[in-house]
């Protein structure tokens, strides 16, 4: 199946899930932010680890 990538949509969905307490989504969102906003990525990784 060929599906177009949409990083902005992915980030929005991960953010919604992270806000709802889905820690795996916080982790994936952190990965999306690593290159553009390291501080935010670290905060998201912390949230994923600490619950």
Buried (B, 14 or more C-beta within 10 A) or exposed (E): EEEEEEEEEEBEBBBEBBEEEBBEBBBBBBEBBEEEEEEBBEBBBEBBEEE
